[in-house]
Amino acid sequence: MTTTDALHLFLGHSACGQAVRRLDWANNPLGPISGWSHSLRTMVGAILDSAFPQCLLWGPQRISIHNDAFLPILGKKPLAIGRSFQEVWAEAWHMLEPLVVRAYAGEPTFIEDYPLIVERHDRPEQAYFTFCYSPIRDDDGRIAGMLDTVIETTPKVQAQQQEKLINAELAHRIQNTLAIVNSICDQTFRAASSLDEARITFGRRLKALGQAHMVLTQSSWISAPMAAIIEGALIPHSMAPGEICAQGPPVNLSARQALSLSMAIHELATNSMKYGALSAAGGEVTVRWNLEPIDGDKCLRLHWLETGGPRVSPPERRGFGSRLIEQVLAEDFGGKVSMCYAPEGLRFELATKLSNLPDQGTRIGV
C-alpha cells in the first residue's frame, strides 16, 4: 500500500483525522502509515470515526492517536497524536502506568470515577474519569497496543460530593435547631406562671427563631446580614413609628451568631414591651452597631439603649432572656456582653473582634 492509498483511510473531516494525515510519521516510532499493520490502520480509522472519547496507544513507546471527542479530556494540552502517552500525562503517570502495564499484559481494566490530579489548564486540578483500558492485538495475534475509552465524570462526582456536604450540613443544622427549641421549651415552661403564659411566650420565641432561619435560608446560608437579623427580630415589637431605631454598617454573622442574636434581640424587645421603654407612650429603643478599634483590634460594638420609659430596677431573678444574653451570646460571638439596669432605661452592649465574625461570602454552619 502506498502512502497516498493509506491516507485515504483517514479522509474524514475531523481535526484529529487531518492531524494524523499531516504528521511526519517517518520520523516517529510508528513509522510511515504505508507500513502500518492492518490492525493498526483499522483501529485508527475506527476511533477517528467514533463520537466517543477514545485514544489508541500503540507499540512499546505507547504512541498516542486519539479522536476529536478526546480533545476536551486534554484541555489546553497540545495534541497527543504521535506522542508517548507517558509524556502526555506525565503528572499522573504514577497512577496510570500500572493500569497501562496490565493492559499490555492482556488484562483489561474498567474503573469508574477514578481520581487523578491533572494539569491541562495551566494548574493542577482534581479530576475524575470513568474509563476502560482494553488490550489490542496486531495481525499476528500478539498484543501491540491498548485502547483507552474514557469519559470525564468530574462534574458528576463534584455534584455528588456537594450533595453529601449539603446533607451533612442540613442534618447538623436540624440537630442544633432541635437543641435550641428544646432549650427554649424547657426554660419557657419552667419559668412561666401559667400554661397560657408559657404557650404564648413559647410561640413568640419560636417565631423569632423562625424569622432568623428565614433570613439565613434566603442567603443560602452563605452569609447572614446583621441588619436583617435585627430588623426581623424587632418588627413584631414596633407598634408606632419612631419607637425603635436600628442602624449600623454592613456586617455578616455566622449562622450560630445570627440565631443567638435574633433570640437575644427578641428577649430584649419583649422585656421592653413588658417593663421598659416600649411599655409606655413616648418610650424609644435605639439599636446601633459600629466598627471601631478596641484595645488595638478592630471590633464590632452593638448597643441597645432604652429611653422614655418607666424607671428601671434590676430584676429579682435571672430568666431565660438574661441567661441567653449573658452566656450564650457572649460564647457564640467570642466577645463580651454587659447589661446595665440604669434608672432611666436598660442598656445592653456586645463587643467582639472582627476576627470572630465570618468573612464576606464564606459558607457558614451552625
ChimeraX attribute file (.defattr): number of C-alpha atoms within 10 A of each C-alpha:
attribute: neighborCount
match mode: 1-to-1
recipient: residues
	/A:1	10
	/A:2	10
	/A:3	12
	/A:4	11
	/A:5	11
	/A:6	17
	/A:7	18
	/A:8	11
	/A:9	17
	/A:10	21
	/A:11	14
	/A:12	13
	/A:13	10
	/A:14	15
	/A:15	12
	/A:16	22
	/A:17	24
	/A:18	15
	/A:19	17
	/A:20	22
	/A:21	18
	/A:22	10
	/A:23	14
	/A:24	13
	/A:25	15
	/A:26	12
	/A:27	10
	/A:28	12
	/A:29	16
	/A:30	18
	/A:31	12
	/A:32	16
	/A:33	23
	/A:34	16
	/A:35	15
	/A:36	14
	/A:37	12
	/A:38	10
	/A:39	16
	/A:40	23
	/A:41	17
	/A:42	12
	/A:43	15
	/A:44	19
	/A:45	18
	/A:46	14
	/A:47	23
	/A:48	28
	/A:49	17
	/A:50	13
	/A:51	11
	/A:52	15
	/A:53	21
	/A:54	24
	/A:55	27
	/A:56	24
	/A:57	27
	/A:58	25
	/A:59	17
	/A:60	12
	/A:61	14
	/A:62	22
	/A:63	23
	/A:64	24
	/A:65	27
	/A:66	27
	/A:67	28
	/A:68	21
	/A:69	21
	/A:70	24
	/A:71	19
	/A:72	13
	/A:73	17
	/A:74	17
	/A:75	14
	/A:76	12
	/A:77	15
	/A:78	11
	/A:79	19
	/A:80	21
	/A:81	21
	/A:82	22
	/A:83	18
	/A:84	20
	/A:85	23
	/A:86	18
	/A:87	14
	/A:88	19
	/A:89	20
	/A:90	15
	/A:91	16
	/A:92	15
	/A:93	17
	/A:94	11
	/A:95	15
	/A:96	15
	/A:97	15
	/A:98	11
	/A:99	19
	/A:100	26
	/A:101	13
	/A:102	16
	/A:103	22
	/A:104	25
	/A:105	14
	/A:106	18
	/A:107	13
	/A:108	17
	/A:109	15
	/A:110	14
	/A:111	13
	/A:112	14
	/A:113	16
	/A:114	16
	/A:115	16
	/A:116	17
	/A:117	15
	/A:118	20
	/A:119	19
	/A:120	18
	/A:121	11
	/A:122	10
	/A:123	8
	/A:124	12
	/A:125	12
	/A:126	11
	/A:127	19
	/A:128	21
	/A:129	18
	/A:130	16
	/A:131	21
	/A:132	20
	/A:133	23
	/A:134	21
	/A:135	23
	/A:136	22
	/A:137	17
	/A:138	15
	/A:139	11
	/A:140	9
	/A:141	9
	/A:142	12
	/A:143	17
	/A:144	21
	/A:145	25
	/A:146	27
	/A:147	24
	/A:148	22
	/A:149	19
	/A:150	21
	/A:151	20
	/A:152	19
	/A:153	17
	/A:154	17
	/A:155	11
	/A:156	12
	/A:157	17
	/A:158	14
	/A:159	11
	/A:160	12
	/A:161	12
	/A:162	12
	/A:163	12
	/A:164	12
	/A:165	12
	/A:166	12
	/A:167	12
	/A:168	12
	/A:169	15
	/A:170	14
	/A:171	12
	/A:172	13
	/A:173	16
	/A:174	13
	/A:175	13
	/A:176	14
	/A:177	18
	/A:178	11
	/A:179	12
	/A:180	16
	/A:181	16
	/A:182	12
	/A:183	12
	/A:184	21
	/A:185	18
	/A:186	13
	/A:187	16
	/A:188	23
	/A:189	17
	/A:190	13
	/A:191	12
	/A:192	16
	/A:193	10
	/A:194	10
	/A:195	11
	/A:196	11
	/A:197	14
	/A:198	18
	/A:199	14
	/A:200	12
	/A:201	18
	/A:202	20
	/A:203	14
	/A:204	16
	/A:205	21
	/A:206	16
	/A:207	16
	/A:208	25
	/A:209	24
	/A:210	17
	/A:211	20
	/A:212	25
	/A:213	19
	/A:214	15
	/A:215	21
	/A:216	23
	/A:217	13
	/A:218	11
	/A:219	11
	/A:220	12
	/A:221	19
	/A:222	21
	/A:223	25
	/A:224	29
	/A:225	18
	/A:226	22
	/A:227	19
	/A:228	19
	/A:229	26
	/A:230	21
	/A:231	18
	/A:232	21
	/A:233	26
	/A:234	21
	/A:235	13
	/A:236	14
	/A:237	16
	/A:238	16
	/A:239	11
	/A:240	11
	/A:241	8
	/A:242	12
	/A:243	18
	/A:244	22
	/A:245	16
	/A:246	15
	/A:247	13
	/A:248	14
	/A:249	12
	/A:250	12
	/A:251	20
	/A:252	23
	/A:253	24
	/A:254	25
	/A:255	24
	/A:256	19
	/A:257	25
	/A:258	28
	/A:259	26
	/A:260	22
	/A:261	26
	/A:262	28
	/A:263	27
	/A:264	24
	/A:265	22
	/A:266	25
	/A:267	22
	/A:268	21
	/A:269	25
	/A:270	21
	/A:271	16
	/A:272	22
	/A:273	18
	/A:274	11
	/A:275	16
	/A:276	25
	/A:277	28
	/A:278	27
	/A:279	17
	/A:280	15
	/A:281	11
	/A:282	13
	/A:283	20
	/A:284	24
	/A:285	25
	/A:286	16
	/A:287	18
	/A:288	17
	/A:289	21
	/A:290	16
	/A:291	18
	/A:292	15
	/A:293	12
	/A:294	13
	/A:295	7
	/A:296	7
	/A:297	12
	/A:298	14
	/A:299	20
	/A:300	22
	/A:301	22
	/A:302	17
	/A:303	17
	/A:304	21
	/A:305	19
	/A:306	23
	/A:307	20
	/A:308	17
	/A:309	23
	/A:310	16
	/A:311	15
	/A:312	16
	/A:313	14
	/A:314	12
	/A:315	9
	/A:316	6
	/A:317	6
	/A:318	9
	/A:319	14
	/A:320	16
	/A:321	20
	/A:322	16
	/A:323	12
	/A:324	18
	/A:325	24
	/A:326	16
	/A:327	13
	/A:328	16
	/A:329	24
	/A:330	20
	/A:331	15
	/A:332	18
	/A:333	23
	/A:334	16
	/A:335	16
	/A:336	16
	/A:337	20
	/A:338	13
	/A:339	15
	/A:340	14
	/A:341	14
	/A:342	13
	/A:343	13
	/A:344	17
	/A:345	24
	/A:346	24
	/A:347	18
	/A:348	18
	/A:349	18
	/A:350	20
	/A:351	22
	/A:352	21
	/A:353	19
	/A:354	18
	/A:355	12
	/A:356	16
	/A:357	18
	/A:358	19
	/A:359	16
	/A:360	13
	/A:361	11
	/A:362	12
	/A:363	13
	/A:364	18
	/A:365	14
	/A:366	17
